[in-house]
């Protein structure tokens, strides 16, 4: 009964964190099967110790006899302590390794700097300066902040589930952009890409918008749905014409929403890009900031260092919790042994 309640509570926590019922059942089922296999092996190992009792000294006979008297409890305690030690070992082994592995998989010339808030009046000069500074840079994307407010006339809150990608994207302003060509690292999964609108940016039809696939799934958005946005204090509407898979690991500027060219051209705009700069050229970053005071430059290495620091702190906290659990388990074990001896 106790084990069943603990298993149910563990499954409930896993489902609450993952929001994936199949994954929860798979992990729980795998854990139960692994525990049964390991428990059976421990019981076999305990039974094999019976042959050692006759030739063992008195302390060993007493210790082994106690284990063999309650084999199920001994196997359960061994599994619990083994799981705690295994968790501590895995955390120590994997701390920072996943981040390092992911970083090593990136191309050597992957962008390591992002530039935000490039003014339209400085766009051309900045592009020329950047071309001299780096041979690997992303296009300059126009950016307009805006918030999704409704889907087919219904408030977007009706489609949001707690802790989902949709909730994260709708409780804040999104960086909206427009592009004539499908950006690098984006793959269409449904619908068709558009042709650029006339230079005037005018169109009698409702303009189109392309949405990142996982966000569309989270908000139950389909092709042909009509979306409303608040952009610059004004309401803008767009029809979903395509869905896109986005590779977020390219360090290229990526967007949840990409509009048809000309849709937002009449609104105040800044530009965003990313570029690669070889190590040891920090002086050029300082000079770039001085030449264009309005821009903001974010170094990927600095962000990764901050993430690594947070991971180290979280890992240390988890290890302390596991050490506390281990110490509490040992204390309960010795308390039980003392009660048995008395």
N, C-alpha and C positions, 0 to 999 in steps of 0.2 A: 504493500500500500504506500509506504513512504517512498520507495524507489519509483513507483508509478507517478506519484505526485511531483517528485523532483524532475522526472523526465518530462512531464507535461509542462511544468514551469519553464524548463530549459527550452522546450520547443516553442512555447509562447514568446519567450524573449527573442529567440532566433528569428521567428516569423515577423515580430515587430520591427526588428532591425533590418531584415532583408526584404520584407514585403513580397517574398517569393515562396509560395506554399510548396511547390515542387522541390526547390532547393532545401527547404526546411526538413521535409520528409526524407529526402535523400541523405542529408547529413545525420539526422537522427537515426535512420535505419542503418546507415554505415557504422555509426558509433555503437549501436546496440550489438550488431553482428561482430564488430571488432572486440567489444567487451566480452561477449560470450566465448569467442575463440581464445582470447588471452586468459579468461577465467578458467576455461577448460585446461589449457596448458599449465596454468598454475596449480590446479588441482592434481593433475598428473605428476607434476614435479613434487608436490607435497607427499603424495602417496609413495613416490619412489624413495623418499627420505626414511620411510619406515625401516628399510634394510640397514640404515646406518645407526639405528637406536642401540642395537645390542653392543656394538663395539665402541660407542661414544662414551666420553667422560660424563660425570654426573651433571655438570651445568648444561652441557649440550643435550643430554637426555631430557632434562627438565624443560629446556627451551623448545626443542623439537616436539616434545610431547604436548606442550601447550598449543602449538600450531596445529598439530594433527588432531587435537581434541575438538577444535572448532575450525575445520578446513574452509568453510564458506566465508566466515568472518575474516580469516587470514587472507584468503584470496581477494576479498573485497578491499581490505585495507591496503594490500600490496598494489592493487590496481589504482586506488586513489592516490597513494604516494607516488606511484610511477607516473601517473598523469600530470601531477603537479611538477615533478622534476622534469618531465618531458616538455611541458609548457615553458618552464623557465629556460631550458636549454634552447628550445626553438626561438624564443624571443631574443635571447642573447646572440644566437647565430644569425637571425634574419634582421636584426636591428641595423637599419641603413643599407642592408645588402640589396633589398628590392629596389630602393631608390637608385643605388649605384648601378645595378643591372639595367634598369630602364634608361638611365642616363648614358650608359655605354652603348646602348642599342641605337641611339640617335645618330644621324649622319654627322660627320666631323664638321661640316659647314652649316649645321642647323642654326637658325637665328638664335643669338644669345642676348639680344637687346630688343626691347619694344619701345616705340616712340609714339606718344599720344599728344593730342592737342596741337597738331600742326595747323596753322591758320591758312585759310584759302589764299590770302594774299601772299603767303610765303611758300605755297605748295611747289611752284615751279623751281624756285631757287633752292628749296630744300632737297628736291629730287635730284637736282644736279650735284649738290654737295654730297648727298648720300651715295650717288653713283661713283664719285671719286674716292669715298671713304671705304666702301664695301662692294665686293663683286657679287655678293649673295644677299639680296634684299627682296622683300615682298613688295607688291604694288601698294600705292597709297590708297587706302580705302576711306571714302567719306563716312562719317559717323554722326548720327543724330540720336539723342536719347529719346526713348518713347516707351509707353507702357501699353500692353495688351489689356483691353477692357472688356471686350465681349466677343462671343463666337456665335454667329448666326443670330445676333440680336439678344442672346442670353448672357448675363454677367459671367465673366470668366471664372468667378469663384464657384459657380455651380459645377465646374468640371475639374476642380482641383482636389486632389487627395493629399492628406497630410504627409509631410516629409518626402514628397515626390519631386521629380525634376520640374514638373509644372508649377508646384508651389514656389520653389526657389526662383523660377523665372518670372512669375507674375506678381510677386510681392515687391518688386523693384523695377526700376527702369532698365530696359534692354538697350544695348548698342545696336541700333538699326543702320543698315547700309543698303546700297544698291550697286549692282554690277551687271555689265552686259554679258560677261563670260562667266562660266562656272569656275569658281576659285579652285586653286590647287588643293588637293586633299579632300575634296568634296565629290561624292558620287551620287547620282540620281537613283533613287529607289522607286519612285513613282512620278507620273506626270512628265511634262516636257519643259525644257528651258525655253526662255523667250528670246525674241529678237529685240534689239534696242529700240526704244521709242524715238520719235523725231527729236531733233535738237531742242525744240521748244519745250519738250517735256509734256506736251498736252496730249491727251487721249480721251476720246468720248467714252470708252469702256472703263470699267473699274480696273485699276492696275492690279498686277499679279504680285504675289509674294511666295517665296520658297522657304520652307520650314525644315529645321533639323528633325530627323525621323523620330528620335527618342522623345523629344519634346512633344511632337505631334501625337505620339502614342499615349503619352502621359495625359494630355488634354483632350484625347479622343478627337483630334482634328483630322479631317479627310480632305481629299481633293475636292475643290469646288466650294468649300466652306468659306463664309464671308467673315472676315475679322475686322474689328474696330480697334484703333489705337488712339491714345492721346499723345500727340507729338507737338511740342512747342505750344501747348495750350489749345491746340486745335484737334478736332476729330478727323482722322483719316481712315478710309476703308480700303481693304484689299481682298482679292480672291486668291485662295490657295491654288497655285498652278503646279507645284512640284514639291516632293519631299526629298531630303538629302541625308545621306550618311556623312558624318564629318569626322575626320581623323584629327582629334584634338592634340595629338602628340607631335605634330609637325612644327610647332612653334610659329606657324603662320597665323596671321589674324583670322579668326574664325567667328562666325556669327550664327545665332539661332534663326534670325530672320534676314533674308536678303530680298529687297524689293526690286521691282522692275525699274530700269534706268529712267530718271526724270521724275519719279513719284514724289520724292522728298527734296528735290533740288532747290525749291524756293524757301527752305528752312535754314536757319543758322547751322553751319556745318563746320566740323573740324576733321582732321585726317589722322589715320592710324596706319602704322607699318611696323615691320620688324626686320632686323638685318643681322648679319654675322660679322663680328670683328675679332680677329685673332687675339689671343691673350697678350698682355703686355702693352696694349695700346690705349690704356685708360686716359692718357693725356688728350687723345683725339675726342673722347667723349666729353671731356671738360670743355674743349674748344667748341664742340658742336652746341653744347648748352649755352655758351656765351654768345655764339652767333645767332641763336634762335631762343631767346629767353622765355618765350611762351610755351615751349614744348616741355613734356615730361618724359624722362628716359628711365626705363625699368630694366635692370640687369637680371638676367635669368639666374646667373650664378648666385647673386645675393638672395634671390627668392628661394632657391634650392637650399642654400645654407640655413635660411630661417626655417624652412620645412624640416630639414634634418635636425635642427635644434629642438623643434617641437616634438619630433618623433623620439628623440633621445629622452626628453622629459617624460613623455607618455610611457615609454618603455620602462623607465626607471620606476615610475609610479606603479605600473602593473607588476613588476618584479617584487616590489615591496609588499603588495597585496598578496602575491603568491607565497612569499616568504612568511607572511603573517598566517596564512591558511596552513602552510606546512608546519609552522611552530605550534599552532592550535591543535592540529591533528596529532602531532607527537605528544603534546601535553595530555590530550584525551586518552591516547594510547597508554601512556605511562600511568595515568590515573586508573584506567581499567585494570592494568597489571597489578597495581598496588592493592586495589580492592580485592582482586582474586587471591593475592598472597595472604591478605588478612583473613 
